[in-house]
Amino acid sequence: MNHAEQTRKIAEGKGFIAALDQSGGSTPKALKGYGIEEDAWTTEEEMFGLIHAMRSRIITAPSFSGDKVIGAILFERTMDGLIDGKPVPEVLNSKGVVPFIKIDKGLEAEADGVQLMKPMPELGELLARAKALGVFGTKERSVINSANAAGIAAVVAQQFEVAKDVLAGGLMPIIEPEVNIKSETRAECDALLLKEILAQLDALPEGTQVMLKLSLPLVPGTFDPLVSHPKVLRVVALSGGYKRPEACVELAKNNGIIASFSRALLEDLRHQMTDAEFDASLGGAIDEIYTGSTVKTAPVVA
């Protein structure tokens, strides 16, 4: 797919975006969930080799196709890796799945109820490499734990500053200010976040678009103004700790928002499965998340 085809697929495609971007810190947990214990490797390289094999198995599975999976977010090492001798983004594009790359380097310590992103000193080089490999966009995550207006404003401002760098590099940014679904002030967080995002969107030049990856709101429909905003290409949702059935139920309550799930997509996959069992399990998860993304239970407000 060329850039125009990728843009059209993300803007109009029916389906969801798979998040396959666990980084170094979360890789042991991801492997354990896959049925591989920590004693299975002795070096970091061996660990990353195991997670690459898992992701390769997902990407090459027959059920993982552009019919229902319109995009996939990759960890940097996955983007730079090969599947059957071909660059991973090339393999995804050939299957009709638009590739994205996780660009953040983790989170700062909490302050003002939020965790900002750590500095990204090599961002320019990463964006250039990603673009050359046929990657369409990026994803950057920060976290909101409580309804602190100053903290949430700082998170959104930082997200949009990085997004401008991504746009200047010729890629589409996915802005991810995750609200902790266990927050005691979750509804207030959602409201403050909406206000700050709208202000930042209004300040963008005309014709500019970004994507948003948000926690499913406590009150369904809260983010409707973002779904319909002309400067938003697409709004996607993270599962945020929900198990897949609950995540899909909550997703279906929000018109116009599609999934970008990680744990909720992969939770039933095991290393020990035969290829047929693996593809059947993955296909079932894809079907469930696709339905939550495309068949909505919320009434459409005229």
C-alpha positions as CSV (number, residue, x, y, z in Angstrom):
1,M,0.0,0.0,0.0
2,N,1.2,3.5,-0.8
3,H,0.6,6.4,1.7
4,A,-2.7,7.4,0.1
5,E,-4.0,3.9,0.3
6,Q,-2.9,3.6,3.9
7,T,-4.6,6.8,4.8
8,R,-7.8,5.7,3.1
9,K,-7.7,2.3,4.9
10,I,-7.3,3.9,8.3
11,A,-9.9,6.6,7.7
12,E,-12.6,4.4,6.2
13,G,-11.7,0.7,6.8
14,K,-13.9,-1.5,8.8
15,G,-12.0,-3.3,11.5
16,F,-9.5,-2.4,14.3
17,I,-5.8,-1.8,14.9
18,A,-3.8,-4.5,16.7
19,A,-1.3,-3.3,19.3
20,L,1.8,-5.6,19.0
21,D,4.1,-3.1,20.7
22,Q,5.1,-4.4,24.1
23,S,8.5,-3.0,24.9
24,G,11.5,-4.3,26.9
25,G,9.9,-3.7,30.3
26,S,6.7,-5.5,29.5
27,T,8.1,-8.3,27.3
28,P,8.6,-10.8,30.2
29,K,4.9,-10.4,31.2
30,A,3.8,-10.8,27.6
31,L,5.8,-13.9,27.1
32,K,4.5,-15.4,30.4
33,G,1.0,-14.8,29.2
34,Y,2.0,-16.7,26.0
35,G,3.1,-19.6,28.1
36,I,6.9,-19.0,28.1
37,E,8.4,-18.6,31.5
38,E,11.4,-16.4,32.3
39,D,13.8,-19.4,32.6
40,A,13.4,-19.9,28.9
41,W,16.0,-17.2,28.1
42,T,19.3,-16.1,29.6
43,T,20.0,-12.9,27.6
44,E,17.9,-9.9,26.5
45,E,18.6,-10.9,22.9
46,E,17.1,-14.3,23.5
47,M,14.1,-12.7,25.1
48,F,13.5,-10.4,22.2
49,G,14.0,-13.3,19.8
50,L,11.1,-15.2,21.6
51,I,8.8,-12.2,21.4
52,H,9.6,-11.6,17.8
53,A,8.7,-15.3,17.1
54,M,5.4,-14.7,18.8
55,R,4.6,-11.6,16.8
56,S,5.7,-13.2,13.6
57,R,3.4,-16.1,14.3
58,I,0.5,-13.6,14.8
59,I,1.3,-11.6,11.7
60,T,1.6,-14.6,9.4
61,A,-1.5,-16.4,10.8
62,P,-4.2,-16.7,8.1
63,S,-6.8,-15.0,10.3
64,F,-4.6,-11.9,10.7
65,S,-5.5,-10.0,7.5
66,G,-6.6,-6.6,6.3
67,D,-10.2,-7.8,6.1
68,K,-10.7,-7.2,9.9
69,V,-7.3,-5.9,11.1
70,I,-6.7,-2.6,9.4
71,G,-3.5,-1.7,11.2
72,A,-0.8,-2.9,13.6
73,I,1.4,-1.0,16.1
74,L,4.9,-2.4,16.3
75,F,7.7,-2.2,18.8
76,E,10.9,-0.7,17.2
77,R,12.7,-4.0,17.2
78,T,9.8,-5.7,15.5
79,M,9.8,-2.9,12.8
80,D,13.5,-3.5,12.2
81,G,13.1,-7.3,12.1
82,L,12.4,-9.7,9.3
83,I,9.7,-12.3,8.7
84,D,10.7,-14.9,6.1
85,G,13.5,-12.6,5.0
86,K,11.2,-9.6,4.4
87,P,10.9,-6.4,6.6
88,V,8.0,-6.7,8.9
89,P,6.3,-3.5,7.6
90,E,6.5,-4.9,4.1
91,V,4.8,-8.1,5.2
92,L,2.0,-6.1,6.9
93,N,1.4,-3.9,3.9
94,S,1.2,-6.9,1.7
95,K,-1.6,-8.3,3.9
96,G,-3.5,-5.0,3.8
97,V,-2.5,-4.1,7.4
98,V,-1.2,-0.6,7.9
99,P,2.0,-0.5,10.0
100,F,2.5,1.9,12.9
101,I,5.5,2.2,15.3
102,K,5.6,2.9,19.0
103,I,8.0,5.8,19.5
104,D,7.8,6.7,23.2
105,K,10.7,5.7,25.5
106,G,8.5,5.0,28.6
107,L,7.1,7.2,31.4
108,E,8.5,9.7,33.8
109,A,7.6,9.4,37.5
110,E,4.1,10.6,38.5
111,A,3.7,14.3,39.1
112,D,0.4,16.3,39.3
113,G,-1.5,13.0,38.9
114,V,0.0,12.1,35.6
115,Q,3.0,10.5,34.0
116,L,4.6,12.4,31.1
117,M,6.7,10.7,28.4
118,K,10.5,10.5,28.8
119,P,12.6,12.5,26.3
120,M,13.0,11.0,22.8
121,P,16.4,12.3,21.7
122,E,16.6,10.1,18.6
123,L,13.1,10.6,17.4
124,G,14.1,12.2,14.0
125,E,16.3,9.3,13.1
126,L,13.5,6.8,14.1
127,L,10.9,8.6,12.1
128,A,13.1,8.7,9.0
129,R,13.9,4.9,9.3
130,A,10.2,4.1,9.8
131,K,9.1,6.1,6.8
132,A,11.7,4.4,4.6
133,L,10.3,1.0,5.7
134,G,6.8,1.9,4.7
135,V,5.4,2.6,8.1
136,F,2.4,4.9,8.1
137,G,2.2,6.3,11.6
138,T,3.4,6.4,15.2
139,K,2.0,5.9,18.7
140,E,3.1,7.6,21.9
141,R,1.7,6.9,25.4
142,S,1.4,8.9,28.6
143,V,-0.8,8.2,31.6
144,I,-3.4,10.1,33.6
145,N,-4.1,8.8,37.1
146,S,-6.2,11.5,38.6
147,A,-8.2,14.6,37.7
148,N,-5.5,17.2,38.1
149,A,-6.2,20.0,35.6
150,A,-2.6,21.2,35.4
151,G,-1.3,17.6,35.0
152,I,-3.8,16.7,32.2
153,A,-3.0,20.0,30.4
154,A,0.7,19.1,30.5
155,V,0.1,15.6,29.2
156,V,-1.9,16.8,26.2
157,A,0.4,19.7,25.4
158,Q,3.4,17.3,25.4
159,Q,1.5,14.8,23.2
160,F,0.7,17.4,20.6
161,E,4.2,18.8,20.6
162,V,5.5,15.3,19.8
163,A,2.7,14.8,17.2
164,K,3.9,18.0,15.4
165,D,7.4,16.5,15.1
166,V,5.8,13.3,13.7
167,L,3.7,15.2,11.2
168,A,6.9,17.1,10.1
169,G,8.5,13.7,9.6
170,G,5.8,12.7,7.2
171,L,4.0,10.2,9.5
172,M,0.6,10.1,11.1
173,P,0.7,10.4,15.0
174,I,-1.5,8.4,17.3
175,I,-1.8,10.5,20.5
176,E,-2.4,8.2,23.5
177,P,-3.1,10.0,26.8
178,E,-4.3,6.9,28.7
179,V,-6.7,7.5,31.5
180,N,-6.2,4.8,34.2
181,I,-9.6,2.9,34.3
182,K,-9.0,2.3,38.0
183,S,-8.8,6.1,38.8
184,E,-11.3,7.2,41.4
185,T,-11.8,10.4,39.4
186,R,-12.2,8.7,36.0
187,A,-15.2,10.7,34.8
188,E,-13.5,14.0,35.7
189,C,-10.4,12.8,33.9
190,D,-12.3,12.1,30.8
191,A,-14.0,15.5,30.9
192,L,-10.7,17.4,31.4
193,L,-9.0,15.4,28.8
194,L,-11.7,16.1,26.2
195,K,-11.4,19.8,26.9
196,E,-7.7,19.9,26.5
197,I,-7.7,17.8,23.3
198,L,-10.3,20.0,21.7
199,A,-8.3,23.1,22.5
200,Q,-5.1,21.6,21.0
201,L,-7.0,20.4,17.9
202,D,-8.4,23.8,17.3
203,A,-4.9,25.2,17.4
204,L,-3.6,22.9,14.7
205,P,-3.3,24.3,11.1
206,E,-6.3,23.7,8.9
207,G,-6.0,20.5,6.9
208,T,-3.9,18.9,9.6
209,Q,-5.1,15.6,11.1
210,V,-4.0,13.4,14.0
211,M,-5.3,10.1,15.5
212,L,-6.3,9.6,19.1
213,K,-6.0,6.4,21.2
214,L,-8.1,6.8,24.3
215,S,-9.3,4.7,27.3
216,L,-12.9,3.8,26.9
217,P,-14.8,6.5,28.7
218,L,-16.7,5.9,31.9
219,V,-19.7,7.6,30.3
220,P,-20.3,6.2,26.8
221,G,-20.3,8.9,24.1
222,T,-18.1,11.3,26.0
223,F,-15.6,11.4,23.1
224,D,-18.2,11.9,20.4
225,P,-16.9,15.4,19.7
226,L,-13.5,13.9,18.9
227,V,-14.9,11.2,16.6
228,S,-16.6,13.9,14.4
229,H,-13.8,16.4,14.6
230,P,-12.4,17.3,11.1
231,K,-8.8,17.3,12.4
232,V,-9.1,13.7,13.7
233,L,-8.5,10.9,11.2
234,R,-9.7,8.2,13.6
235,V,-10.3,7.5,17.3
236,V,-9.2,4.2,18.6
237,A,-9.5,2.7,22.1
238,L,-7.2,0.7,24.3
239,S,-8.5,-2.1,26.4
240,G,-6.8,-0.6,29.5
241,G,-6.9,-3.7,31.6
242,Y,-10.4,-4.9,30.7
243,K,-10.6,-8.6,29.7
244,R,-11.7,-8.9,26.1
245,P,-15.4,-9.6,26.6
246,E,-15.9,-6.6,28.8
247,A,-13.7,-4.4,26.7
248,C,-15.7,-5.3,23.6
249,V,-19.0,-4.5,25.4
250,E,-17.7,-1.1,26.5
251,L,-16.3,-0.5,23.0
252,A,-19.7,-1.2,21.4
253,K,-21.3,1.6,23.5
254,N,-19.2,4.2,21.7
255,N,-20.1,5.1,18.2
256,G,-17.3,5.7,15.7
257,I,-14.5,4.4,18.0
258,I,-12.6,1.2,17.0
259,A,-10.3,-1.0,19.0
260,S,-6.6,-0.9,19.3
261,F,-6.2,-3.7,21.8
262,S,-3.1,-5.5,23.0
263,R,-3.7,-7.8,26.0
264,A,-7.4,-8.2,25.1
265,L,-6.3,-9.5,21.6
266,L,-3.5,-11.8,22.8
267,E,-4.9,-13.1,26.1
268,D,-5.9,-16.6,24.9
269,L,-2.8,-17.3,22.7
270,R,-0.3,-19.9,23.9
271,H,3.1,-21.0,22.7
272,Q,2.2,-24.6,23.1
273,M,-0.8,-24.5,20.6
274,T,-0.6,-26.1,17.3
275,D,-0.7,-23.7,14.3
276,A,-4.4,-24.7,13.7
277,E,-5.3,-24.1,17.4
278,F,-3.4,-20.8,17.4
279,D,-5.1,-19.5,14.3
280,A,-8.5,-20.6,15.6
281,S,-8.0,-18.8,18.9
282,L,-6.6,-15.7,17.2
283,G,-9.4,-15.7,14.7
284,G,-12.0,-15.9,17.5
285,A,-10.4,-12.9,19.3
286,I,-10.3,-10.9,16.0
287,D,-13.9,-11.6,15.3
288,E,-15.0,-10.5,18.8
289,I,-13.0,-7.3,18.6
290,Y,-14.1,-6.6,15.1
291,T,-17.7,-6.9,16.2
292,G,-17.2,-4.5,19.1
293,S,-15.5,-2.0,16.7
294,T,-18.2,-2.2,13.9
295,V,-21.5,-3.2,15.5
296,K,-22.5,-0.6,18.0
297,T,-25.1,-0.7,20.7
298,A,-25.3,3.0,21.4
299,P,-28.1,4.9,19.7
300,V,-26.9,7.2,16.9
301,V,-27.7,10.8,17.8
302,A,-28.7,12.9,14.8
